[in-house]
Amino acid sequence: RPVSGTQPSIHRFSFWKIDGTDTVRLVWTTGFSGLGMQLYPEGKNLKGEAETFWDFPRTEQKAKVMARKIDCVDNCGR
């Protein structure tokens, strides 16, 4: 869900799943295109790669990503 005070994404659907024993896959999608991330633990962080996907041919787009644990400050558990 969007951070408080921000506009919602065009990606109306999102999900995550565990791949194997130590990898998580995160996906945000419109139903036709979107962004997927494959993350694995490295120390206290999660690291991996993000890649866009489309329902038509397009130039490959990839980037390295890192997720850090932060304390929940606003709207926790809602």
PDB file of N, CA, C and O in Angstrom, chain B, residues numbered from 101:
ATOM      1  N   ARG B 101       0.840  -1.179   0.000  1.00  0.00           N
ATOM      2  CA  ARG B 101       0.000   0.000   0.000  1.00  0.00           C
ATOM      3  C   ARG B 101       0.882   1.237   0.000  1.00  0.00           C
ATOM      4  O   ARG B 101       2.029   1.171   0.442  1.00  0.00           O
ATOM      5  N   PRO B 102       0.376   2.360  -0.484  1.00  0.00           N
ATOM      6  CA  PRO B 102       1.201   3.573  -0.569  1.00  0.00           C
ATOM      7  C   PRO B 102       1.552   4.113   0.814  1.00  0.00           C
ATOM      8  O   PRO B 102       0.809   3.933   1.779  1.00  0.00           O
ATOM      9  N   VAL B 103       2.690   4.771   0.882  1.00  0.00           N
ATOM     10  CA  VAL B 103       3.098   5.460   2.103  1.00  0.00           C
ATOM     11  C   VAL B 103       2.092   6.574   2.357  1.00  0.00           C
ATOM     12  O   VAL B 103       1.589   7.181   1.412  1.00  0.00           O
ATOM     13  N   SER B 104       1.799   6.843   3.601  1.00  0.00           N
ATOM     14  CA  SER B 104       0.844   7.881   3.966  1.00  0.00           C
ATOM     15  C   SER B 104       1.168   9.198   3.262  1.00  0.00           C
ATOM     16  O   SER B 104       2.305   9.668   3.309  1.00  0.00           O
ATOM     17  N   GLY B 105       0.158   9.796   2.606  1.00  0.00           N
ATOM     18  CA  GLY B 105       0.337  11.077   1.934  1.00  0.00           C
ATOM     19  C   GLY B 105       0.830  10.984   0.501  1.00  0.00           C
ATOM     20  O   GLY B 105       1.063  12.014  -0.131  1.00  0.00           O
ATOM     21  N   THR B 106       0.997   9.767  -0.033  1.00  0.00           N
ATOM     22  CA  THR B 106       1.471   9.613  -1.412  1.00  0.00           C
ATOM     23  C   THR B 106       0.353   9.078  -2.305  1.00  0.00           C
ATOM     24  O   THR B 106      -0.623   8.501  -1.825  1.00  0.00           O
ATOM     25  N   GLN B 107       0.515   9.279  -3.601  1.00  0.00           N
ATOM     26  CA  GLN B 107      -0.441   8.791  -4.578  1.00  0.00           C
ATOM     27  C   GLN B 107      -0.293   7.276  -4.752  1.00  0.00           C
ATOM     28  O   GLN B 107       0.821   6.759  -4.670  1.00  0.00           O
ATOM     29  N   PRO B 108      -1.382   6.565  -4.987  1.00  0.00           N
ATOM     30  CA  PRO B 108      -1.274   5.125  -5.239  1.00  0.00           C
ATOM     31  C   PRO B 108      -0.567   4.843  -6.562  1.00  0.00           C
ATOM     32  O   PRO B 108      -0.589   5.667  -7.476  1.00  0.00           O
ATOM     33  N   SER B 109       0.045   3.703  -6.651  1.00  0.00           N
ATOM     34  CA  SER B 109       0.719   3.254  -7.870  1.00  0.00           C
ATOM     35  C   SER B 109      -0.308   2.798  -8.899  1.00  0.00           C
ATOM     36  O   SER B 109      -1.437   2.453  -8.551  1.00  0.00           O
ATOM     37  N   ILE B 110       0.092   2.799 -10.165  1.00  0.00           N
ATOM     38  CA  ILE B 110      -0.764   2.218 -11.199  1.00  0.00           C
ATOM     39  C   ILE B 110      -0.810   0.696 -11.062  1.00  0.00           C
ATOM     40  O   ILE B 110      -1.689   0.043 -11.624  1.00  0.00           O
ATOM     41  N   HIS B 111       0.140   0.138 -10.313  1.00  0.00           N
ATOM     42  CA  HIS B 111       0.199  -1.304 -10.091  1.00  0.00           C
ATOM     43  C   HIS B 111      -0.781  -1.663  -8.981  1.00  0.00           C
ATOM     44  O   HIS B 111      -0.444  -1.597  -7.798  1.00  0.00           O
ATOM     45  N   ARG B 112      -1.971  -2.035  -9.363  1.00  0.00           N
ATOM     46  CA  ARG B 112      -3.068  -2.272  -8.413  1.00  0.00           C
ATOM     47  C   ARG B 112      -2.945  -3.600  -7.671  1.00  0.00           C
ATOM     48  O   ARG B 112      -3.584  -3.785  -6.635  1.00  0.00           O
ATOM     49  N   PHE B 113      -2.152  -4.507  -8.171  1.00  0.00           N
ATOM     50  CA  PHE B 113      -2.032  -5.826  -7.565  1.00  0.00           C
ATOM     51  C   PHE B 113      -0.593  -6.061  -7.129  1.00  0.00           C
ATOM     52  O   PHE B 113       0.348  -5.638  -7.800  1.00  0.00           O
ATOM     53  N   SER B 114      -0.436  -6.736  -6.007  1.00  0.00           N
ATOM     54  CA  SER B 114       0.911  -7.099  -5.554  1.00  0.00           C
ATOM     55  C   SER B 114       0.820  -8.417  -4.792  1.00  0.00           C
ATOM     56  O   SER B 114      -0.216  -8.756  -4.219  1.00  0.00           O
ATOM     57  N   PHE B 115       1.921  -9.143  -4.803  1.00  0.00           N
ATOM     58  CA  PHE B 115       1.991 -10.386  -4.050  1.00  0.00           C
ATOM     59  C   PHE B 115       3.446 -10.739  -3.811  1.00  0.00           C
ATOM     60  O   PHE B 115       4.349 -10.179  -4.433  1.00  0.00           O
ATOM     61  N   TRP B 116       3.654 -11.667  -2.911  1.00  0.00           N
ATOM     62  CA  TRP B 116       4.995 -12.186  -2.658  1.00  0.00           C
ATOM     63  C   TRP B 116       4.896 -13.692  -2.451  1.00  0.00           C
ATOM     64  O   TRP B 116       3.853 -14.217  -2.063  1.00  0.00           O
ATOM     65  N   LYS B 117       6.002 -14.367  -2.717  1.00  0.00           N
ATOM     66  CA  LYS B 117       6.063 -15.812  -2.465  1.00  0.00           C
ATOM     67  C   LYS B 117       7.497 -16.193  -2.157  1.00  0.00           C
ATOM     68  O   LYS B 117       8.441 -15.523  -2.577  1.00  0.00           O
ATOM     69  N   ILE B 118       7.642 -17.273  -1.421  1.00  0.00           N
ATOM     70  CA  ILE B 118       8.957 -17.801  -1.076  1.00  0.00           C
ATOM     71  C   ILE B 118       9.402 -18.734  -2.193  1.00  0.00           C
ATOM     72  O   ILE B 118       8.683 -19.664  -2.559  1.00  0.00           O
ATOM     73  N   ASP B 119      10.598 -18.480  -2.736  1.00  0.00           N
ATOM     74  CA  ASP B 119      11.194 -19.357  -3.752  1.00  0.00           C
ATOM     75  C   ASP B 119      12.350 -20.098  -3.097  1.00  0.00           C
ATOM     76  O   ASP B 119      13.336 -19.479  -2.695  1.00  0.00           O
ATOM     77  N   GLY B 120      12.242 -21.391  -2.990  1.00  0.00           N
ATOM     78  CA  GLY B 120      13.308 -22.164  -2.356  1.00  0.00           C
ATOM     79  C   GLY B 120      13.305 -21.950  -0.856  1.00  0.00           C
ATOM     80  O   GLY B 120      12.252 -21.748  -0.250  1.00  0.00           O
ATOM     81  N   THR B 121      14.486 -21.996  -0.260  1.00  0.00           N
ATOM     82  CA  THR B 121      14.579 -21.883   1.198  1.00  0.00           C
ATOM     83  C   THR B 121      14.985 -20.505   1.687  1.00  0.00           C
ATOM     84  O   THR B 121      14.793 -20.189   2.861  1.00  0.00           O
ATOM     85  N   ASP B 122      15.551 -19.668   0.798  1.00  0.00           N
ATOM     86  CA  ASP B 122      16.047 -18.384   1.294  1.00  0.00           C
ATOM     87  C   ASP B 122      15.806 -17.213   0.342  1.00  0.00           C
ATOM     88  O   ASP B 122      16.480 -16.188   0.452  1.00  0.00           O
ATOM     89  N   THR B 123      14.869 -17.341  -0.580  1.00  0.00           N
ATOM     90  CA  THR B 123      14.621 -16.284  -1.553  1.00  0.00           C
ATOM     91  C   THR B 123      13.148 -15.917  -1.559  1.00  0.00           C
ATOM     92  O   THR B 123      12.278 -16.785  -1.504  1.00  0.00           O
ATOM     93  N   VAL B 124      12.879 -14.622  -1.625  1.00  0.00           N
ATOM     94  CA  VAL B 124      11.500 -14.156  -1.713  1.00  0.00           C
ATOM     95  C   VAL B 124      11.318 -13.410  -3.031  1.00  0.00           C
ATOM     96  O   VAL B 124      12.200 -12.666  -3.460  1.00  0.00           O
ATOM     97  N   ARG B 125      10.187 -13.612  -3.657  1.00  0.00           N
ATOM     98  CA  ARG B 125       9.843 -12.935  -4.913  1.00  0.00           C
ATOM     99  C   ARG B 125       8.711 -11.961  -4.620  1.00  0.00           C
ATOM    100  O   ARG B 125       7.664 -12.362  -4.111  1.00  0.00           O
ATOM    101  N   LEU B 126       8.912 -10.681  -4.937  1.00  0.00           N
ATOM    102  CA  LEU B 126       7.907  -9.634  -4.776  1.00  0.00           C
ATOM    103  C   LEU B 126       7.465  -9.186  -6.158  1.00  0.00           C
ATOM    104  O   LEU B 126       8.299  -9.018  -7.048  1.00  0.00           O
ATOM    105  N   VAL B 127       6.166  -8.991  -6.353  1.00  0.00           N
ATOM    106  CA  VAL B 127       5.645  -8.581  -7.654  1.00  0.00           C
ATOM    107  C   VAL B 127       4.591  -7.490  -7.478  1.00  0.00           C
ATOM    108  O   VAL B 127       3.705  -7.599  -6.630  1.00  0.00           O
ATOM    109  N   TRP B 128       4.699  -6.445  -8.284  1.00  0.00           N
ATOM    110  CA  TRP B 128       3.698  -5.388  -8.412  1.00  0.00           C
ATOM    111  C   TRP B 128       3.275  -5.394  -9.871  1.00  0.00           C
ATOM    112  O   TRP B 128       4.130  -5.364 -10.757  1.00  0.00           O
ATOM    113  N   THR B 129       1.963  -5.434 -10.145  1.00  0.00           N
ATOM    114  CA  THR B 129       1.521  -5.574 -11.528  1.00  0.00           C
ATOM    115  C   THR B 129       0.195  -4.870 -11.790  1.00  0.00           C
ATOM    116  O   THR B 129      -0.620  -4.684 -10.887  1.00  0.00           O
ATOM    117  N   THR B 130       0.002  -4.487 -13.032  1.00  0.00           N
ATOM    118  CA  THR B 130      -1.280  -3.961 -13.496  1.00  0.00           C
ATOM    119  C   THR B 130      -2.148  -5.098 -14.006  1.00  0.00           C
ATOM    120  O   THR B 130      -3.328  -4.897 -14.296  1.00  0.00           O
ATOM    121  N   GLY B 131      -1.586  -6.271 -14.116  1.00  0.00           N
ATOM    122  CA  GLY B 131      -2.228  -7.405 -14.754  1.00  0.00           C
ATOM    123  C   GLY B 131      -1.640  -7.651 -16.139  1.00  0.00           C
ATOM    124  O   GLY B 131      -1.814  -8.727 -16.712  1.00  0.00           O
ATOM    125  N   PHE B 132      -0.947  -6.656 -16.672  1.00  0.00           N
ATOM    126  CA  PHE B 132      -0.325  -6.752 -17.996  1.00  0.00           C
ATOM    127  C   PHE B 132       1.179  -6.481 -17.941  1.00  0.00           C
ATOM    128  O   PHE B 132       1.952  -7.091 -18.680  1.00  0.00           O
ATOM    129  N   SER B 133       1.583  -5.577 -17.073  1.00  0.00           N
ATOM    130  CA  SER B 133       2.999  -5.236 -16.939  1.00  0.00           C
ATOM    131  C   SER B 133       3.269  -4.955 -15.466  1.00  0.00           C
ATOM    132  O   SER B 133       2.347  -4.819 -14.663  1.00  0.00           O
ATOM    133  N   GLY B 134       4.547  -4.871 -15.132  1.00  0.00           N
ATOM    134  CA  GLY B 134       4.861  -4.598 -13.742  1.00  0.00           C
ATOM    135  C   GLY B 134       6.336  -4.741 -13.426  1.00  0.00           C
ATOM    136  O   GLY B 134       7.197  -4.661 -14.302  1.00  0.00           O
ATOM    137  N   LEU B 135       6.600  -4.956 -12.143  1.00  0.00           N
ATOM    138  CA  LEU B 135       7.952  -5.058 -11.615  1.00  0.00           C
ATOM    139  C   LEU B 135       8.033  -6.260 -10.697  1.00  0.00           C
ATOM    140  O   LEU B 135       7.172  -6.450  -9.839  1.00  0.00           O
ATOM    141  N   GLY B 136       9.059  -7.070 -10.872  1.00  0.00           N
ATOM    142  CA  GLY B 136       9.311  -8.197  -9.994  1.00  0.00           C
ATOM    143  C   GLY B 136      10.681  -8.072  -9.364  1.00  0.00           C
ATOM    144  O   GLY B 136      11.617  -7.587  -9.999  1.00  0.00           O
ATOM    145  N   MET B 137      10.806  -8.503  -8.122  1.00  0.00           N
ATOM    146  CA  MET B 137      12.097  -8.507  -7.414  1.00  0.00           C
ATOM    147  C   MET B 137      12.351  -9.888  -6.840  1.00  0.00           C
ATOM    148  O   MET B 137      11.450 -10.514  -6.280  1.00  0.00           O
ATOM    149  N   GLN B 138      13.556 -10.351  -6.978  1.00  0.00           N
ATOM    150  CA  GLN B 138      14.028 -11.591  -6.391  1.00  0.00           C
ATOM    151  C   GLN B 138      15.034 -11.182  -5.322  1.00  0.00           C
ATOM    152  O   GLN B 138      16.083 -10.629  -5.651  1.00  0.00           O
ATOM    153  N   LEU B 139      14.736 -11.444  -4.036  1.00  0.00           N
ATOM    154  CA  LEU B 139      15.591 -11.007  -2.936  1.00  0.00           C
ATOM    155  C   LEU B 139      16.046 -12.188  -2.088  1.00  0.00           C
ATOM    156  O   LEU B 139      15.312 -13.159  -1.904  1.00  0.00           O
ATOM    157  N   TYR B 140      17.269 -12.086  -1.575  1.00  0.00           N
ATOM    158  CA  TYR B 140      17.820 -13.115  -0.702  1.00  0.00           C
ATOM    159  C   TYR B 140      18.525 -12.428   0.458  1.00  0.00           C
ATOM    160  O   TYR B 140      18.976 -11.292   0.313  1.00  0.00           O
ATOM    161  N   PRO B 141      18.631 -13.096   1.615  1.00  0.00           N
ATOM    162  CA  PRO B 141      19.268 -12.469   2.769  1.00  0.00           C
ATOM    163  C   PRO B 141      20.771 -12.312   2.580  1.00  0.00           C
ATOM    164  O   PRO B 141      21.453 -13.199   2.068  1.00  0.00           O
ATOM    165  N   GLU B 142      21.258 -11.165   3.008  1.00  0.00           N
ATOM    166  CA  GLU B 142      22.700 -10.912   3.052  1.00  0.00           C
ATOM    167  C   GLU B 142      22.947 -10.052   4.286  1.00  0.00           C
ATOM    168  O   GLU B 142      22.698  -8.847   4.278  1.00  0.00           O
ATOM    169  N   GLY B 143      23.439 -10.686   5.343  1.00  0.00           N
ATOM    170  CA  GLY B 143      23.593  -9.989   6.617  1.00  0.00           C
ATOM    171  C   GLY B 143      22.221  -9.610   7.153  1.00  0.00           C
ATOM    172  O   GLY B 143      21.327 -10.454   7.225  1.00  0.00           O
ATOM    173  N   LYS B 144      22.047  -8.339   7.533  1.00  0.00           N
ATOM    174  CA  LYS B 144      20.765  -7.867   8.060  1.00  0.00           C
ATOM    175  C   LYS B 144      19.830  -7.364   6.960  1.00  0.00           C
ATOM    176  O   LYS B 144      18.700  -6.974   7.252  1.00  0.00           O
ATOM    177  N   ASN B 145      20.271  -7.365   5.725  1.00  0.00           N
ATOM    178  CA  ASN B 145      19.491  -6.838   4.607  1.00  0.00           C
ATOM    179  C   ASN B 145      19.015  -7.946   3.677  1.00  0.00           C
ATOM    180  O   ASN B 145      19.405  -9.106   3.810  1.00  0.00           O
ATOM    181  N   LEU B 146      18.164  -7.559   2.735  1.00  0.00           N
ATOM    182  CA  LEU B 146      17.796  -8.413   1.616  1.00  0.00           C
ATOM    183  C   LEU B 146      18.359  -7.762   0.367  1.00  0.00           C
ATOM    184  O   LEU B 146      18.204  -6.556   0.175  1.00  0.00           O
ATOM    185  N   LYS B 147      19.007  -8.539  -0.481  1.00  0.00           N
ATOM    186  CA  LYS B 147      19.586  -8.010  -1.717  1.00  0.00           C
ATOM    187  C   LYS B 147      19.136  -8.863  -2.893  1.00  0.00           C
ATOM    188  O   LYS B 147      18.767 -10.026  -2.730  1.00  0.00           O
ATOM    189  N   GLY B 148      19.171  -8.270  -4.074  1.00  0.00           N
ATOM    190  CA  GLY B 148      18.794  -9.033  -5.248  1.00  0.00           C
ATOM    191  C   GLY B 148      18.683  -8.173  -6.482  1.00  0.00           C
ATOM    192  O   GLY B 148      19.438  -7.218  -6.667  1.00  0.00           O
ATOM    193  N   GLU B 149      17.719  -8.526  -7.333  1.00  0.00           N
ATOM    194  CA  GLU B 149      17.568  -7.850  -8.612  1.00  0.00           C
ATOM    195  C   GLU B 149      16.093  -7.583  -8.892  1.00  0.00           C
ATOM    196  O   GLU B 149      15.232  -8.417  -8.610  1.00  0.00           O
ATOM    197  N   ALA B 150      15.817  -6.411  -9.448  1.00  0.00           N
ATOM    198  CA  ALA B 150      14.476  -6.050  -9.907  1.00  0.00           C
ATOM    199  C   ALA B 150      14.464  -6.084 -11.421  1.00  0.00           C
ATOM    200  O   ALA B 150      15.456  -5.758 -12.073  1.00  0.00           O
ATOM    201  N   GLU B 151      13.313  -6.487 -11.979  1.00  0.00           N
ATOM    202  CA  GLU B 151      13.188  -6.558 -13.432  1.00  0.00           C
ATOM    203  C   GLU B 151      11.748  -6.231 -13.823  1.00  0.00           C
ATOM    204  O   GLU B 151      10.800  -6.732 -13.219  1.00  0.00           O
ATOM    205  N   THR B 152      11.601  -5.388 -14.838  1.00  0.00           N
ATOM    206  CA  THR B 152      10.264  -5.085 -15.342  1.00  0.00           C
ATOM    207  C   THR B 152       9.788  -6.211 -16.245  1.00  0.00           C
ATOM    208  O   THR B 152      10.590  -6.960 -16.803  1.00  0.00           O
ATOM    209  N   PHE B 153       8.465  -6.321 -16.383  1.00  0.00           N
ATOM    210  CA  PHE B 153       7.893  -7.261 -17.349  1.00  0.00           C
ATOM    211  C   PHE B 153       6.714  -6.574 -18.038  1.00  0.00           C
ATOM    212  O   PHE B 153       6.026  -5.735 -17.456  1.00  0.00           O
ATOM    213  N   TRP B 154       6.509  -6.955 -19.280  1.00  0.00           N
ATOM    214  CA  TRP B 154       5.518  -6.304 -20.131  1.00  0.00           C
ATOM    215  C   TRP B 154       4.737  -7.337 -20.917  1.00  0.00           C
ATOM    216  O   TRP B 154       5.178  -8.478 -21.054  1.00  0.00           O
ATOM    217  N   ASP B 155       3.576  -6.947 -21.437  1.00  0.00           N
ATOM    218  CA  ASP B 155       2.795  -7.836 -22.289  1.00  0.00           C
ATOM    219  C   ASP B 155       3.075  -7.560 -23.769  1.00  0.00           C
ATOM    220  O   ASP B 155       2.290  -7.943 -24.637  1.00  0.00           O
ATOM    221  N   PHE B 156       4.191  -6.897 -24.047  1.00  0.00           N
ATOM    222  CA  PHE B 156       4.641  -6.635 -25.415  1.00  0.00           C
ATOM    223  C   PHE B 156       6.161  -6.604 -25.407  1.00  0.00           C
ATOM    224  O   PHE B 156       6.759  -6.412 -24.348  1.00  0.00           O
ATOM    225  N   PRO B 157       6.805  -6.788 -26.561  1.00  0.00           N
ATOM    226  CA  PRO B 157       8.268  -6.777 -26.607  1.00  0.00           C
ATOM    227  C   PRO B 157       8.826  -5.425 -26.160  1.00  0.00           C
ATOM    228  O   PRO B 157       8.328  -4.375 -26.567  1.00  0.00           O
ATOM    229  N   ARG B 158       9.846  -5.459 -25.336  1.00  0.00           N
ATOM    230  CA  ARG B 158      10.429  -4.225 -24.805  1.00  0.00           C
ATOM    231  C   ARG B 158      11.871  -4.501 -24.399  1.00  0.00           C
ATOM    232  O   ARG B 158      12.228  -5.637 -24.084  1.00  0.00           O
ATOM    233  N   THR B 159      12.687  -3.473 -24.406  1.00  0.00           N
ATOM    234  CA  THR B 159      14.071  -3.577 -23.967  1.00  0.00           C
ATOM    235  C   THR B 159      14.114  -4.043 -22.506  1.00  0.00           C
ATOM    236  O   THR B 159      13.344  -3.560 -21.676  1.00  0.00           O
ATOM    237  N   GLU B 160      15.006  -4.972 -22.199  1.00  0.00           N
ATOM    238  CA  GLU B 160      15.162  -5.495 -20.848  1.00  0.00           C
ATOM    239  C   GLU B 160      15.565  -4.379 -19.893  1.00  0.00           C
ATOM    240  O   GLU B 160      16.451  -3.581 -20.199  1.00  0.00           O
ATOM    241  N   GLN B 161      14.911  -4.328 -18.732  1.00  0.00           N
ATOM    242  CA  GLN B 161      15.234  -3.351 -17.698  1.00  0.00           C
ATOM    243  C   GLN B 161      15.481  -4.094 -16.395  1.00  0.00           C
ATOM    244  O   GLN B 161      14.589  -4.768 -15.881  1.00  0.00           O
ATOM    245  N   LYS B 162      16.695  -3.970 -15.861  1.00  0.00           N
ATOM    246  CA  LYS B 162      17.065  -4.634 -14.616  1.00  0.00           C
ATOM    247  C   LYS B 162      17.847  -3.669 -13.744  1.00  0.00           C
ATOM    248  O   LYS B 162      18.503  -2.757 -14.247  1.00  0.00           O
ATOM    249  N   ALA B 163      17.775  -3.875 -12.431  1.00  0.00           N
ATOM    250  CA  ALA B 163      18.555  -3.068 -11.485  1.00  0.00           C
ATOM    251  C   ALA B 163      18.814  -3.892 -10.233  1.00  0.00           C
ATOM    252  O   ALA B 163      17.992  -4.721  -9.843  1.00  0.00           O
ATOM    253  N   LYS B 164      19.949  -3.661  -9.612  1.00  0.00           N
ATOM    254  CA  LYS B 164      20.237  -4.271  -8.316  1.00  0.00           C
ATOM    255  C   LYS B 164      19.434  -3.530  -7.263  1.00  0.00           C
ATOM    256  O   LYS B 164      19.282  -2.310  -7.335  1.00  0.00           O
ATOM    257  N   VAL B 165      18.913  -4.274  -6.274  1.00  0.00           N
ATOM    258  CA  VAL B 165      18.096  -3.681  -5.221  1.00  0.00           C
ATOM    259  C   VAL B 165      18.526  -4.190  -3.852  1.00  0.00           C
ATOM    260  O   VAL B 165      19.110  -5.266  -3.724  1.00  0.00           O
ATOM    261  N   MET B 166      18.217  -3.379  -2.820  1.00  0.00           N
ATOM    262  CA  MET B 166      18.492  -3.772  -1.448  1.00  0.00           C
ATOM    263  C   MET B 166      17.334  -3.300  -0.577  1.00  0.00           C
ATOM    264  O   MET B 166      16.874  -2.167  -0.715  1.00  0.00           O
ATOM    265  N   ALA B 167      16.866  -4.157   0.312  1.00  0.00           N
ATOM    266  CA  ALA B 167      15.817  -3.809   1.271  1.00  0.00           C
ATOM    267  C   ALA B 167      16.434  -3.850   2.666  1.00  0.00           C
ATOM    268  O   ALA B 167      17.125  -4.800   3.033  1.00  0.00           O
ATOM    269  N   ARG B 168      16.168  -2.799   3.426  1.00  0.00           N
ATOM    270  CA  ARG B 168      16.663  -2.722   4.805  1.00  0.00           C
ATOM    271  C   ARG B 168      15.496  -2.741   5.773  1.00  0.00           C
ATOM    272  O   ARG B 168      14.455  -2.147   5.494  1.00  0.00           O
ATOM    273  N   LYS B 169      15.647  -3.398   6.882  1.00  0.00           N
ATOM    274  CA  LYS B 169      14.628  -3.422   7.920  1.00  0.00           C
ATOM    275  C   LYS B 169      14.586  -2.048   8.587  1.00  0.00           C
ATOM    276  O   LYS B 169      15.617  -1.485   8.954  1.00  0.00           O
ATOM    277  N   ILE B 170      13.357  -1.520   8.734  1.00  0.00           N
ATOM    278  CA  ILE B 170      13.172  -0.259   9.460  1.00  0.00           C
ATOM    279  C   ILE B 170      12.067  -0.452  10.477  1.00  0.00           C
ATOM    280  O   ILE B 170      11.206  -1.317  10.315  1.00  0.00           O
ATOM    281  N   ASP B 171      12.090   0.355  11.524  1.00  0.00           N
ATOM    282  CA  ASP B 171      11.034   0.311  12.523  1.00  0.00           C
ATOM    283  C   ASP B 171       9.745   0.857  11.917  1.00  0.00           C
ATOM    284  O   ASP B 171       9.770   1.797  11.121  1.00  0.00           O
ATOM    285  N   CYS B 172       8.638   0.268  12.295  1.00  0.00           N
ATOM    286  CA  CYS B 172       7.341   0.726  11.837  1.00  0.00           C
ATOM    287  C   CYS B 172       6.968   1.967  12.645  1.00  0.00           C
ATOM    288  O   CYS B 172       6.864   1.905  13.870  1.00  0.00           O
ATOM    289  N   VAL B 173       6.769   3.087  11.961  1.00  0.00           N
ATOM    290  CA  VAL B 173       6.501   4.347  12.637  1.00  0.00           C
ATOM    291  C   VAL B 173       5.050   4.789  12.466  1.00  0.00           C
ATOM    292  O   VAL B 173       4.439   5.293  13.409  1.00  0.00           O
ATOM    293  N   ASP B 174       4.491   4.600  11.255  1.00  0.00           N
ATOM    294  CA  ASP B 174       3.169   5.126  10.944  1.00  0.00           C
ATOM    295  C   ASP B 174       2.293   4.037  10.328  1.00  0.00           C
ATOM    296  O   ASP B 174       2.750   3.300   9.454  1.00  0.00           O
ATOM    297  N   ASN B 175       1.061   3.928  10.766  1.00  0.00           N
ATOM    298  CA  ASN B 175       0.085   2.988  10.209  1.00  0.00           C
ATOM    299  C   ASN B 175       0.492   1.523  10.335  1.00  0.00           C
ATOM    300  O   ASN B 175       0.160   0.723   9.460  1.00  0.00           O
ATOM    301  N   CYS B 176       1.177   1.165  11.364  1.00  0.00           N
ATOM    302  CA  CYS B 176       1.597  -0.238  11.534  1.00  0.00           C
ATOM    303  C   CYS B 176       0.397  -1.142  11.789  1.00  0.00           C
ATOM    304  O   CYS B 176      -0.457  -0.852  12.626  1.00  0.00           O
ATOM    305  N   GLY B 177       0.356  -2.225  11.058  1.00  0.00           N
ATOM    306  CA  GLY B 177      -0.662  -3.234  11.270  1.00  0.00           C
ATOM    307  C   GLY B 177      -2.045  -2.827  10.781  1.00  0.00           C
ATOM    308  O   GLY B 177      -3.025  -3.484  11.132  1.00  0.00           O
ATOM    309  N   ARG B 178      -2.158  -1.795  10.004  1.00  0.00           N
ATOM    310  CA  ARG B 178      -3.478  -1.369   9.511  1.00  0.00           C
ATOM    311  C   ARG B 178      -3.640  -1.699   8.067  1.00  0.00           C
ATOM    312  O   ARG B 178      -4.685  -1.415   7.482  1.00  0.00           O
TER     313      ARG B 178
END
